[in-house]
């Protein structure tokens, strides 16, 4: 895997990726005002699947037909799309988009724990433990002491987004199998959103009953197209471009940038209000991520 210093073009792509992924919280915040959870989620993966299938056709990339690969697609789709997307969208019915992004930035903290339990080559070090503990302090600061007194929808939503981060962590470890299966990265991205769509369509039809819902506004429809085309399909294309040229370690830097872009969009465009405790917690979580990453401390990531 390539891991080198990034040039201006790669930094531009990384910042663009952070805006696209941070923008998913912005788009969700608009959509959830009119649409239920599974309708938003299935629209995201379904539209993205169509776009990525077209990209694969144009680029001449073939989709695998092996049953073992498709079982892996369904597993990855469940862990990386169905569960986390649904939890985040449900959470955003009750909390601000910037706050959801802050909690989701804990994904690398959970990944370090999950990898320690489920792999033989990614065990926790003292630095990792220090980073995880620091990050958990940040989470506690964001949630605040009131959660101990009152367990309301807001607290439940924050826990849901944390659970989404945990699901992403399992997906990160689960996704390692695609390298041994010999699946091209773009095929992996396309396969998982196709599988996710097939898993989510029955849930959306059964639970949301979309034919009974009012016709969504232009803003809601635009947000669904935005989260699918920009924050999912285009984001995956940029993701794999950076992965190929700059490597996985450099790609992890996007974790630090996503909450910033999501918070700025939420505050400046949606008029959301973030408390001082939210910002303080984001900084502490960021410090935990820096400790785990290790590069700024002179260690190996």
PyMOL commands that set and color helices and strands:
alter all, ss='L'
color gray80, all
select helices_A, chain A and resi 8-31+37-59+67-91+97-104+107-118+126-143+146-149+153-174+177-181+185-208+210-212+218-245+248-251+254-268+276-293+295-297
alter helices_A, ss='H'
color red, helices_A
deselect
rebuild
show_as cartoon
